[in-house]
Amino acid sequence: MAGDRSPGVLSRQRFGFLLLAAAAATGLCGGVSAVKSPSCHEVRTAFQIRQIGPLKLVPDVPTAESDLQICQHRAPTCCTKKMEESYQTAVRRERTHNIQALNFELKYMIVGHITAFQEAFESLLRFAENHTTSLFESAYRTMAKEAAEPVKELFTDLSLYILGAETTVENAVLRFFDSLFPLVYSRLINPGIIDLSEEYTECLRLTRQDINPFGRYSKEVVTELSKSLWASRMLNQALNMGIEVINTTEHAALTKECSKALVKMQYCPHCQGLTLIRPCVGYCLNVMRGCLASVSELDTQWREYISTLEYLTNEMAGSHDLELALLGIRNSINEAILHAQLNGPQLSATVDKVCGQPQEREAKPSPDNIVQAKDASETQALTMAHSANLNNKRSSLPLKASKNDKSRSLKKVSREFINYMKRSRTFYASIAERLCDGDLVMRDSSTCWNGEDVVESYTSRVVSNGLKAQINNPELKVKGLDPLISHLIDKLHHFNQKGFFTEGWGSEGKGLDTEKTKLKLERWASRESGSGGGKSEAMESSGDCDDEDGCQGSGDRIYTTDVLKEKKAYSEDRNEPKPTVKKIDTTATTTTIKSSSKHDLAGNVGNLASSSSLFIVTALAILWHCLS
């Protein structure tokens, strides 16, 4: 029957089924075994994503690699010696990138403020130059055109000085006054002189420092500008020094020990297929503090550098205000010209002896350079009026530039810059902590990598920052200070010392201020307790009296040339009117003033004597009448 099955057939069917079941079981077991077998797939993926090297360097499955130098492990590994070399290259690149990322904000701030400060300096210098040029255009029109070039050269030299050129403020200022003297001499002191020859002009330039026509005003300009411009120059150098420090630390070379320690910390877990595990915090700190031991030695000098920046910005925008110093050039030049005019006769006599007498011509009277006086009172009135007019011109321009003339206030730029830089004071003391504070380490996980295996916590000692502390570092040996960093530390130290003590003007300036204050008090005291009735300041400042005139009596003293060579009482107070002396016919005017004064004095004495005699005679007559 069809339904009947012989025992032989059933036996064969059962046997086939068993074979099929056995084959299926064998295949299933083989599949399970294939899934559980070690693979380097994730290692290859990480190797590719991080662009460490060519994928062909990574094996498909773990192998027993015996020549590994860094990531040595007993079990089969996914790393090869070629991969270790690629890992060392990668950690150098990543270390530079990570430090650049930390430095980016600081570097961006410094570079940005180099531009901001230079723009502020340029704006101030341009405004001060225009401010100074306006003095000649308004008060000294006869020499305005010729004075424009010396003024331009002065401010160009000052700009170059701030930017670090090999020049000095003193040279720039004295060179300006050398060029100014021939103009003042030929246009104001002796307006009748024909255009000076080059030889005579050069003689005036060369003798300017010897005869000192501008008194101490030229040196005062040097003193005031030197303090503020020195701070600006040093600040510009300081910003460039900061960039040099940052660039040097970014590209400082890694030692072999450091490279190996970084590979062991970051990539040796990959060799065991552990691509997601992160180093323990303490382990990372030890490695980074060891690798950055030389860089962390910058900490002391970097803190000092921040203090130097703060000092320089305060000097520039505070105690020695650059804006006020530059805008004050105009008034100082005006005072110097006035001083030269007041001493005109003496200067002419000295110049004639040294350079000879230049050819003269008949010059038509001009309101700018000559005053005709009919009598003494009229001459004095004209002089006082001209003085008041010039003082009005002095105050016609603002003391400070308007906001439209400056891109940004120098004080505002300085303030925001130093406030940020103060926050970076501990930058190099905390650089290792910053590098370990992020995705590099495991903070919220129960396990981490300690350099050998996955553990719950790092148990080795964590050393502090600095080169000396690395003696006890369990993760790597630090041999000594990097020569490049050592040179940078010395350079930064030298700059910090230079920033505080350069040229020694700090102490000298204080001494000078003390002497000025003492001198000013003495002169105020002598002014208050002077003998006799004294003359008005206009008469005292006329400058037309010398030793031969015999006008140095106790009650009628007029300041002489010797006194003029010092600081006059009126010039101590910059707010008091200063008489402007445009060169006039000195001989005629002086004679008129003197003769008029003598006649007035004789008349007054005669009238006083007559009145006294009449009073005495009348009194005696009345007394005789009463007695009789």
C-alpha positions in Angstrom: 0.0 0.0 0.0 0.9 3.5 -0.6 0.5 4.4 3.0 2.6 1.6 4.2 6.3 2.5 5.0 8.8 -0.1 5.5 11.2 0.2 8.5 14.1 0.7 6.2 12.5 3.8 4.6 11.6 5.3 7.9 15.1 4.7 9.1 16.6 6.5 6.1 14.1 9.5 6.6 15.0 9.8 10.2 18.7 9.7 9.4 18.3 12.4 6.8 16.4 14.6 9.2 19.0 14.2 11.8 21.7 15.1 9.3 19.8 18.2 8.3 19.2 19.2 11.9 22.9 18.7 12.7 23.9 20.7 9.7 21.6 23.6 10.7 22.9 23.5 14.2 26.4 23.6 13.0 25.7 26.6 10.7 23.9 28.4 13.5 26.8 27.8 15.9 29.2 29.0 13.3 27.1 32.2 12.8 27.1 32.9 16.5 30.8 32.3 16.6 31.3 34.8 13.8 29.3 37.5 15.6 31.3 37.2 18.8 34.7 37.1 17.2 36.9 40.2 17.8 36.9 42.8 15.0 38.8 46.1 14.4 35.9 47.8 12.6 35.3 50.5 15.1 39.0 51.2 15.3 39.1 51.6 11.5 36.2 54.0 11.7 37.8 56.2 14.4 41.1 56.1 12.5 39.3 57.4 9.4 37.2 60.0 11.1 40.1 61.6 12.9 42.2 61.4 9.7 45.1 59.8 11.5 46.4 57.9 8.5 45.6 55.5 5.6 43.1 52.8 6.5 45.3 50.1 5.2 47.4 50.4 8.3 44.5 49.1 10.5 44.1 45.3 10.5 40.7 43.7 10.0 40.9 41.6 13.2 43.1 41.8 16.3 46.5 40.3 15.8 49.4 39.4 18.1 51.7 42.4 17.5 55.0 42.0 19.2 56.9 45.1 18.2 54.6 47.8 19.7 56.6 50.4 21.7 53.8 52.4 23.4 50.5 50.4 23.5 51.9 47.1 24.6 49.3 44.5 25.6 49.2 40.7 26.2 46.0 40.1 24.3 45.6 40.4 20.5 45.5 44.1 19.4 44.1 46.2 16.6 47.3 48.4 16.5 50.5 48.1 14.6 53.9 49.9 14.9 53.0 52.0 11.8 49.7 53.0 13.6 51.7 54.1 16.6 53.8 56.3 14.5 50.7 57.8 12.9 49.2 58.3 16.4 52.3 60.3 17.5 51.9 62.6 14.5 48.2 62.9 15.3 48.7 63.9 19.0 51.2 66.6 18.0 48.7 68.0 15.6 45.8 67.8 18.0 47.9 69.3 20.8 48.7 72.4 18.7 45.1 72.6 17.6 43.8 72.4 21.2 46.2 75.1 22.4 45.3 77.3 19.4 41.7 76.9 20.3 42.4 78.0 23.9 44.5 80.9 22.7 42.1 82.1 20.0 40.0 84.5 22.1 43.1 86.0 23.8 45.0 86.3 20.6 42.0 87.8 18.8 41.6 90.4 21.6 45.3 91.4 21.4 45.4 91.6 17.6 42.2 93.5 17.5 43.4 96.1 20.0 46.7 96.5 18.2 44.6 97.8 15.3 42.3 99.8 17.7 45.2 101.5 19.5 47.0 102.3 16.2 43.8 103.9 14.8 43.3 105.9 18.0 46.9 107.1 17.9 46.6 108.1 14.3 43.4 109.9 14.9 44.9 111.8 17.9 48.0 112.7 16.0 46.1 113.9 13.0 43.8 116.1 15.2 46.7 117.5 17.2 48.6 118.3 14.0 45.5 120.2 12.7 45.2 121.9 16.1 48.8 123.0 16.0 48.6 124.2 12.4 45.6 126.4 13.3 47.9 128.3 15.7 50.0 129.6 12.8 47.0 130.2 10.6 45.2 132.3 13.2 48.0 134.0 15.1 51.1 133.9 12.9 49.8 134.2 9.4 53.0 135.5 7.9 54.8 132.2 8.7 51.8 129.8 8.5 52.6 128.5 5.0 56.3 127.9 5.8 55.6 126.4 9.2 53.2 123.8 7.8 56.1 121.4 6.7 57.9 121.5 10.1 54.7 120.8 11.9 53.9 117.9 9.6 57.4 116.5 10.1 57.1 116.8 13.9 53.9 114.7 14.0 55.2 112.2 11.5 58.3 111.7 13.7 56.0 111.3 16.8 53.9 108.7 15.0 57.0 106.7 14.0 58.3 106.9 17.5 55.0 105.3 18.9 55.3 102.6 16.3 58.8 101.7 17.5 61.1 103.5 15.1 64.7 104.1 16.2 64.2 107.8 17.1 63.4 109.8 20.2 60.9 112.4 21.2 63.7 114.8 22.1 65.2 114.6 18.6 61.8 115.1 17.0 60.9 118.2 19.1 64.3 119.8 18.9 64.4 119.3 15.2 61.1 121.1 14.9 62.3 124.1 17.0 65.5 124.2 14.9 63.3 124.6 11.8 60.9 127.1 13.5 63.6 129.5 14.7 64.5 130.9 11.2 60.8 131.6 10.6 60.3 133.3 13.9 63.5 135.3 13.5 62.7 136.5 9.9 58.9 136.9 10.2 58.3 138.1 13.7 61.5 139.4 15.4 63.0 141.1 12.3 60.1 141.3 9.7 62.2 143.6 7.5 64.7 141.0 6.6 64.8 139.9 2.9 64.2 136.2 2.4 67.0 134.4 4.1 69.6 132.5 2.1 70.1 128.8 2.7 73.4 129.5 4.4 72.0 132.1 6.8 69.0 129.8 7.5 71.3 126.9 8.3 73.3 129.2 10.6 70.1 130.0 12.5 69.2 126.3 12.8 72.6 125.4 14.1 72.8 128.2 16.7 69.2 127.6 17.9 70.3 125.2 20.7 73.1 127.5 21.8 71.3 130.8 22.0 68.1 129.1 23.2 65.6 131.6 21.8 62.6 129.6 23.0 63.7 129.4 26.7 62.7 126.3 28.5 59.6 125.8 26.6 61.2 123.5 24.1 62.4 121.3 26.9 59.0 121.4 28.6 57.5 120.0 25.3 60.1 117.2 25.3 59.3 116.4 29.0 55.5 116.3 28.7 55.5 114.4 25.4 58.1 111.9 26.4 56.1 110.6 29.3 52.9 110.0 27.4 54.4 109.0 24.1 56.8 106.6 25.9 53.8 104.9 27.5 52.1 104.6 24.1 55.3 103.3 22.4 55.8 100.7 25.2 52.1 99.7 25.0 52.5 99.1 21.3 55.5 96.9 21.9 53.7 95.1 24.7 50.9 94.1 22.4 53.4 92.7 19.9 55.2 90.9 22.8 51.9 89.3 23.8 51.4 87.9 20.3 54.9 86.6 20.3 54.3 84.7 23.5 51.1 83.2 22.2 52.6 82.1 18.9 55.6 80.6 20.6 53.6 78.5 23.0 51.3 77.3 20.2 54.2 75.9 18.3 56.4 74.7 21.1 57.9 71.3 20.2 56.7 68.2 22.0 59.3 65.9 23.6 59.3 62.2 22.7 58.2 61.4 26.2 55.2 63.7 25.9 54.2 62.3 22.5 54.3 58.8 23.9 52.3 59.8 27.0 49.7 61.5 24.9 49.3 58.4 22.6 49.1 56.1 25.6 46.4 58.4 27.1 44.3 59.0 24.0 44.8 56.1 21.5 46.0 53.0 23.4 42.4 52.2 24.4 41.6 52.0 20.7 44.1 49.1 20.3 41.8 47.1 22.6 38.7 48.2 20.6 37.7 50.7 23.3 37.2 53.8 21.1 34.6 55.5 23.4 36.4 55.3 26.7 38.0 58.5 28.0 41.0 59.2 30.3 40.5 59.7 34.0 40.7 63.3 35.1 43.8 62.9 37.4 45.5 60.9 34.7 44.9 63.6 32.1 46.2 66.3 34.5 49.4 64.4 35.1 50.1 64.0 31.4 49.2 67.5 30.4 51.1 69.1 33.3 54.1 67.1 32.3 53.9 68.0 28.7 53.3 71.7 29.4 55.7 72.0 32.3 57.9 74.5 30.4 54.9 76.5 29.2 53.5 76.8 32.7 56.8 78.4 33.8 55.6 81.5 31.9 53.0 82.0 34.6 55.1 84.4 36.8 56.2 86.6 33.9 52.8 86.5 32.3 51.2 87.8 35.5 53.9 90.6 35.6 53.1 91.3 31.9 49.5 91.9 32.7 50.5 94.3 35.5 52.8 96.1 33.0 49.9 96.5 30.5 47.8 97.9 33.3 50.5 100.3 34.3 51.1 101.5 30.7 47.5 102.1 29.9 47.1 104.1 33.1 50.2 106.1 32.2 49.0 106.7 28.7 45.3 107.4 29.4 45.5 108.6 33.0 48.4 110.3 34.8 50.1 111.2 31.5 47.1 111.7 29.3 48.3 111.3 25.7 45.3 113.3 24.4 46.1 116.3 26.6 49.8 116.0 25.9 49.4 116.1 22.1 46.8 118.8 22.1 49.0 120.8 24.5 51.7 121.1 21.8 49.9 124.1 20.3 50.0 126.2 23.5 53.6 125.2 24.2 54.7 126.3 20.8 52.8 129.6 21.2 54.5 130.2 24.6 57.9 129.5 23.0 57.3 132.0 20.2 56.2 134.6 22.7 59.3 134.0 24.7 61.4 134.6 21.6 59.6 137.8 20.7 60.0 139.1 24.2 63.7 138.6 23.9 63.9 139.9 20.3 66.6 142.6 20.8 68.9 140.3 22.7 68.4 137.5 20.2 69.1 139.8 17.2 72.3 141.0 18.8 73.5 137.5 19.5 72.6 136.3 16.0 74.4 139.2 14.4 77.6 138.2 16.2 77.3 134.6 15.2 75.8 134.6 11.8 76.4 138.2 10.7 73.8 140.8 9.6 71.5 139.7 6.8 70.4 142.1 4.1 67.4 144.2 5.0 64.6 145.8 3.0 62.0 148.4 3.5 58.9 146.6 4.7 55.4 148.1 4.6 53.7 148.1 8.0 51.4 145.2 8.5 48.9 144.5 11.4 50.5 141.1 11.8 54.1 142.2 12.3 54.2 145.9 13.2 52.4 148.3 15.4 52.6 152.1 15.0 52.3 153.9 18.3 51.8 157.7 18.6 52.3 157.8 22.4 53.0 155.5 25.3 49.4 155.0 26.4 48.3 154.2 22.9 51.1 151.7 22.4 50.3 150.0 25.7 46.6 149.9 24.8 47.4 148.3 21.4 49.7 145.7 23.0 47.1 144.8 25.6 44.4 144.6 22.9 46.5 142.4 20.7 47.3 140.2 23.7 43.6 139.8 24.5 42.9 139.1 20.8 45.5 136.3 20.8 44.2 134.8 24.0 40.8 134.7 22.4 42.3 132.9 19.5 43.9 130.5 21.9 40.6 129.5 23.3 38.8 129.4 19.9 39.6 125.7 19.4 38.4 122.8 21.6 40.8 121.3 24.1 39.8 117.9 23.0 38.7 116.3 19.7 35.1 115.9 19.1 33.7 112.4 18.8 33.4 112.8 15.0 37.2 113.3 14.8 38.1 110.1 16.6 37.0 106.6 15.8 37.0 105.5 19.4 38.1 107.2 22.6 41.6 106.1 23.6 40.5 105.8 27.3 37.5 103.6 26.3 39.8 101.4 24.2 42.3 101.2 27.0 39.7 100.4 29.6 38.0 97.5 27.8 41.3 96.1 26.8 42.8 96.0 30.2 39.6 94.7 31.8 39.8 91.7 29.5 43.5 91.1 29.9 43.1 91.0 33.7 40.9 87.9 33.3 43.8 86.2 31.5 46.2 86.7 34.3 46.2 83.0 35.2 46.1 81.8 31.6 49.4 79.8 31.7 48.9 78.6 35.2 45.6 76.9 34.2 46.4 75.8 30.7 46.6 72.1 31.6 43.3 72.2 33.4 41.6 73.9 30.5 42.9 71.2 28.1 41.5 68.5 30.4 38.2 70.3 31.0 36.0 69.1 28.1 35.4 66.1 25.9 38.9 64.7 26.5 38.1 63.2 29.9 35.4 61.2 31.6 33.6 63.1 34.4 30.2 61.7 34.7 31.0 58.0 33.9 31.7 55.3 36.4 34.7 54.1 34.5 37.7 55.7 32.8 41.1 54.9 31.3 44.2 55.0 33.5 46.8 54.2 30.9 46.7 50.5 31.4 43.1 49.4 31.8 39.5 50.6 32.4 39.1 51.4 36.1 36.6 53.1 38.3 39.0 55.8 39.5 42.6 57.0 39.1 44.7 56.1 42.1 48.1 57.5 41.3 49.3 60.8 42.7 48.3 64.0 40.8 51.2 66.5 40.7 50.8 70.3 40.6 51.9 72.7 37.8 55.4 73.8 37.2 58.7 72.2 36.3 59.8 71.3 39.8 56.6 69.4 40.6 57.2 67.0 37.6 59.9 65.2 39.5 57.0 63.2 41.1 55.0 62.8 37.9 54.1 59.1 37.6 53.2 59.3 33.9 56.2 60.8 32.2 59.7 62.1 32.9 60.4 65.8 32.3 64.1 66.5 31.7 64.2 70.3 31.9 63.0 73.7 30.6 62.5 74.0 26.8 65.3 76.3 25.5 62.8 78.2 23.3 60.5 78.8 26.3 63.4 79.7 28.5 64.5 82.4 26.0 60.9 83.7 25.8 60.7 83.9 29.6 63.9 85.9 29.7 62.6 88.2 27.0 59.3 88.8 28.7 61.1 89.5 32.0 63.4 92.0 30.3 60.3 93.7 28.7 58.5 93.9 32.1 61.5 95.5 33.7 61.8 97.9 30.7 58.1 98.7 31.0 58.4 100.0 34.5 61.9 101.5 34.6 62.9 102.5 31.1 65.0 105.6 30.8 64.5 106.3 34.5 62.1 109.1 33.8 59.7 108.0 36.4 61.7 109.1 39.4 63.2 112.0 37.6 59.8 113.2 36.6 58.6 113.2 40.2 61.7 115.1 41.2 61.1 117.6 38.4 57.5 118.1 39.5 58.6 118.7 43.1 61.1 121.3 41.9 58.5 123.0 39.8 56.0 123.1 42.7 58.6 124.6 45.0 59.6 127.2 42.4 56.0 128.1 41.8 55.3 128.6 45.5 58.4 130.8 46.0 57.4 133.0 43.1 53.8 133.3 44.3 55.2 134.3 47.7 57.4 136.9 46.2 54.6 138.2 44.1 52.3 138.6 47.1 54.9 140.3 49.3 56.7 142.3 46.6 58.1 145.8 47.7 56.5 149.0 46.5 53.3 149.4 44.5 54.6 147.4 41.6 53.6 147.7 38.0 50.8 146.0 36.1 51.6 142.7 34.5 51.5 144.3 31.1 54.3 146.7 32.1 56.2 144.0 33.9 56.1 141.9 30.8 56.8 144.5 28.2 60.4 143.2 27.7 61.6 146.7 26.7 63.6 147.3 29.8 67.2 146.2 30.2 70.1 146.8 32.7 71.2 150.0 31.0 67.8 151.7 31.4 68.1 151.8 35.2 64.6 150.6 35.6 65.2 148.0 38.4 64.2 150.1 41.4 62.5 148.5 44.3 59.2 150.1 43.6 59.2 150.3 39.8 60.8 147.1 38.9 60.3 145.9 35.3 61.3 142.3 34.5 64.7 142.2 32.7 66.2 139.8 30.3 67.7 137.7 33.1 64.3 137.2 34.6 62.8 136.6 31.2 65.2 133.7 30.8 63.4 132.0 33.7 59.8 131.3 34.1 57.8 134.6 34.4 55.3 134.9 37.1 52.4 135.3 34.7 53.5 132.2 32.7 53.3 130.0 35.8 49.5 130.5 35.6 48.6 129.3 32.1 45.1 130.8 32.5 46.4 134.4 32.9 46.7 136.5 29.7 50.1 136.6 28.2 51.1 139.7 26.2 51.8 139.1 22.6 54.7 141.0 21.3 54.7 141.5 17.6 57.9 143.1 16.6 57.5 146.8 16.3 59.9 149.7 15.9 61.6 148.9 19.1 63.8 151.9 19.4 61.2 154.5 18.7 58.5 152.9 20.8 60.8 152.3 23.7 62.1 155.8 23.6 58.5 157.2 23.5 57.5 155.1 26.4 60.5 156.0 28.5 60.3 159.7 27.8 56.6 159.8 28.3 57.0 158.0 31.6 59.8 160.4 32.8 57.8 163.5 31.9 54.7 162.2 33.6 56.7 161.3 36.7 58.4 164.7 36.8 55.1 166.5 36.4 53.5 164.5 39.1 56.3 165.2 41.5 56.2 169.0 40.7 52.5 169.2 41.2 52.8 167.3 44.5 55.5 169.7 45.8 53.6 172.8 44.9 50.5 171.6 46.6 52.4 170.7 49.8 54.1 174.1 50.0 50.8 176.0 49.6 49.2 173.9 52.3 52.1 174.6 54.8 52.0 178.4 54.1 48.3 178.5 54.6 48.5 176.6 57.9 51.2 178.9 59.3 49.2 182.0 58.4 46.2 180.7 60.2 48.2 179.8 63.3 49.9 183.2 63.4 46.6 184.9 63.1 45.2 183.0 66.1 48.2 183.7 68.3 48.0 187.4 67.5 
